[in-house]
Amino acid sequence: MPSFRGLALALAMTTAALAGLGAQDLRAFLSPWAGESMVTTLYGRVQGETDKAGTFAWKGIPYAQPPLGALRWKAPLPPKPWSKVLQADRFSSASLQKLPLGSLASGSEDSLYLNVWRPADKRTGLPVYVWIHGGGNSIGSAGQTEDYLGYNLASRGGLVFVSLNYRLGIFGWFRHPGLAEGNPQDDSGNYGTLDLIAALGWIRDNIAAFGGDPGNVTIAGESAGAFNVLTLMLAPQARGLFHRAVAQSGYRTDASLEKAETFSRGLAQKIAARQGLAAPPEGKAFSSWLRGIPGKTLLSQVERGVAGMSPFPYPIWDGTVLPAEGFAAFSDPSKVAPVPLVIGTNKEETKVFQLLGRQDPRDPLYQIGAEVASAAWKASGADSIADAIVSGDGNRKVYVYRFDWGAPDGEGESVLGKASGRLLGAAHGMDIPFFLQNDTLFGNLLPLPVFTSRNEEGRKALQRAMGGYLLGFMESGEPRARSENPLPEWKAWDAGSREPSFLILDAGLEELRIREGRGRTTQASIREWIGTLDPGLKERLLERASDY
């Protein structure tokens, strides 16, 4: 028997639909947070569960309709209301993607779900942290690894943690003229970006029911997740849906309309050839034909890259969902969300890719190549973006970091141990457990020792310090950690300075080594550095530049 409140909510939804009321009008029907695991959203009731670290968790809540059939390659639609209680006790399927090894695919196109953690108490008005997973926008999921789970950060930070899935690969970013029907959003090709915006809209309209503050939302992500954070800062429809941003190891990539459409035409031609057709159908038949192809069949015709990540054009600078000028828009204050940003990279980003590419770690080029390529990553993915934002508007606050934990020192010693330090060091992804306050790295699947009892004291101290900076940033927009033992000040980036300040995040086996760094990494400074190398090593490095 439905509760009176459930009937009232259903009636309100029906009435609102008829009267054209928006979600903001419906928020009055949300049950206020009462410290219980049963929550009423705008779309129905969800039953959560008690999780670790004194938290409640709700997993697999739909934030949009499944983008299946005619909805494939369409902007996401709001979820349909449900009448029964949704048991939110398991993660949804990952988005359809290639497996890291082999040619098989996993996941589902029905993947637009999110997960929520919060402390199991009655506090309300908590800051909201939205985690966007990485994976080259073609692999991964919110529930992929223990590293991504939100119970520790929610508990230690006293906040609401949200993670989510979004469409990946060719299902998330795909633009073909034959699919165009005249709706700018549907025709944009940026479906993964639109998924993220839809999730943020869901958070704005529903998070108060979980005790979160919709007026204090921080978006954060690592790698492709950070890339998506940066594009959301440029997305007009995302404006006002978040109030702080954190970009860990982000990067730049650009896809012109021409490049995106050339790729999609090529894929359609491959599919037609597979079916024995001389060419894809034309006119209105094209859309139904391509949308009728099984997702795994489509995915099988896309090139597979490192660890299953597929190279494909993204995002698409379409002029509607994202600005036509691409990342150059960061220099125009009117195009950038007016929110403070924490942005940075790891000192040895590329070592994990070099390891996967089976480069010889005993070769001096392994370490030098990692340092040069990771400096280029910092120049492109952090310093130049900070310069553009702050130069465009001196009132904007950007805080830059470099994560050094694990990198060998001048003597070749690393807190990871000699072998792990040489092979991995401060590699891509190493910072995730420190920001999210978890104690695993990629689920501890790596055969190399990384988190050890020997480095535990210093590692945990760095984790606490980074959590303090992060919480201060969420609360005030400034990463100022509250601590009995004061931490170094994290100064804002000064684009007008020849040596702007950034923070180096590091620790020894027992002690913190957080300190101020000075300077700006640019392509010119990297070329100057390469010029100081041994001539033979320099020549080899330039010959193998594409490997990095």
ZIURHU-V677296 format. One line per field, one symbol per residue. ss: DSSP state (2 for helix, 1 for strand, 0 for the rest). psi: psi as a letter, one per 30 degrees, with the letter a starting at -180 (. if undefined). burial: b if it has 9 or more other ideal C-beta (glycine too) atoms within 8 Angstrom, else e. A space follows every 10 residues. Layout:
# ZIURHU-V677296
ss: ???
psi: ???
burial: ???
This chain:
# ZIURHU-V677296
ss: 0002222222 2222222220 0022222220 0000000111 0000111011 1222111111 1100000022 2000000000 0000011010 0000101100 0000110100 0011111110 0000011111 1100000000 0000022200 2222222001 1111000022 2210002220 0002222201 2222222222 2222222222 0111111111 1102222222 2222022200 0001111100 0000102222 2222222222 2222000000 0002222222 2000222222 0000022200 0000010000 0000022222 2022200001 1111110000 2222220000 0002222222 2222222222 2222222222 2200000111 1110000000 0000000222 2220000000 0222220000 0222000000 0000022222 2222222222 2222220000 0000000000 0000000000 1111101000 0100111100 0022222222 2000222222 22202220
psi: jkleeeeeee eeeeeeeefg lleefffffk klkgglfkkj lfflkkjalk alhhllkkkh kkflkkilbf fkhlkklklk llelkkjigl klkllklkle kaglllalfi gillkkklki agklgklkjj kjlahggfll lfgelfffkg eeeeeefhlk kkllllklbf ffjkjkfffk gfjeeefefi eeeeeeeeee eeeefffffg gljfgikkkl lkcfeeeeee eeffjeffkf flflkkjjhl lkkkjleeee eeeeeeeeee eeeeggkfll llbffeeeee ffkkeeeeef gkkkakgfkk kljlajiffd elkfgbffff fjfffkkikl kkklllehef eeeeeeghlj ffkffeeeee eeeeeeeeee fdeeeeeeee eejffkkkjk lkjfkfkkaf ggkkffleee eeeebilkff fefeefglgl jhghfkfkkd jlfegeeeee eeeeeeeeee eeeeefgkij kjkejklkkj klkjffkfil klkjjllaef lkhklklklk kleeeeeeee fflkeeeeee eeegeff.
burial: eeeeebbbbb ebbebbeeee eebeebbebb eebeeebbbb bbbbbbbbbe bebebbbbbb bbbbbbbeee bbbbbbeebe beeeebebee bbebbbbbbe eeeebebebb bbbbbbbbbb eeeeebbbbb bbbbbbbbbb bbbbeebbbb bbbbbbbbbb bbbbbbbbbb bbbbbbebbe eeeebbbbbb bbbbbbbbbb bbbbbbbbbb bbbbebbbbb bbbbbbbbbb bbbbbeebee bbebbbbbbb beeebebebb bebbbebbbb bbeeeeeeeb eeeeebbebb bebebebbbe bbeebeebbb ebebbbbbee bbbeebbebb ebeebbbebb bbbbbbbbbb bbbbbeeebe beeebbbbbb bbbbbbbbbb bbbbbbbbbb bbeeebbbbb bbbbbbbbee ebebbbbeeb bbbbbbbbbb bbbbbbbbeb bbebeeebeb bbeebbebbe bbbebbbbbb bbbbeeebbb beeeeebeeb bebbbeeeeb bbbbbbbbee ebbbebbeeb bbeebbeebb eebeeebbeb beebeeeb
